[in-house]
Amino acid sequence: MLQFGRYSVYIQSEGTDRHHLPHCHVRWKGGSASVSLATFTVLAGTLPQAVLDEVRQHRMAIIAEWNRLNPYRPAQEDR
């Protein structure tokens, strides 16, 4: 969905398997992290602060994509 530098952000459709909080995946060669769409904090893995800041800058587009792929479970920011 998003690409910046060597990092990519992905959103997946959950279909009927709703066992996760709304989140996105940030991947790069050799690593990955999951980021909450409610708080934009790291749920799993590690992520450099500069990359997390970049993800936060695109939060509206990321949330819109989650909501498009998961219309029965919309994501909203806490703030």
N, C-alpha and C positions, 0 to 999 in steps of 0.2 A: 504494500500500500504506500509506504513512504521509504525513501532512500536518502540518506545523507552520509557522505563519506563512505566508510566501510560498514555502516550500520543500516539495517533494514527493519522496518516496523510492520508486523503482520497482525491481522484480525482474522479470527476464524468464526464460522457459523457453528453454533452449538446444536442446531436442530432441536431434537427433543431431549438431548442429553444435557440437562441444566444443572451441572454439579459444580460449576466454577462461578466465582464473582466475575462481573464484566472486567475484562483485562485485555491487554495487547502483549504481544511478544516482540522483543527486540533481539535481533540475531546479528551475529558477525562471525567471521571465521574464528573458530576456537571458543565461542562463548554465546550465552543467551541469558535473557532475563525476562520475567513477567512483571508487568506494571499495572497496578489498579487503575481503572478508569474513574473511580469515585474520588480518589485522593492523589493520583499520579505519584504514588510511592512504589518502590520495588517490593513485589510480593515474594519473588524467588530469584535466585541468582544474584549477580552483582552487576552494577552498571556505573561507569564513570559519571560523575556529577555533570560534566559538560554535556554528555549524551542525554541524561535524564532531563536537563534543562531544555535541550533541543526537542525532545519528545513533548515536554510540557507546552512549548511554543505552538505545537500543532494539535493541541488537545481537542479543539472543536472539530477538526477534520477527523481525528481518530474516533471520537465519540459518535460522530455522524456515520462513520463507516460501520462501527459496532451496531448502531441502531438499524442501519440498513440490512445488515446480515442477520440480526437477531431481533426482529420487530416485536416479538412477544416478550422480550426481556430488555427493555431499553436501559441504557446507561445514563447516569447523570453525575455531574460533579458534585461533591459535597460543598464546595465553596461558592 
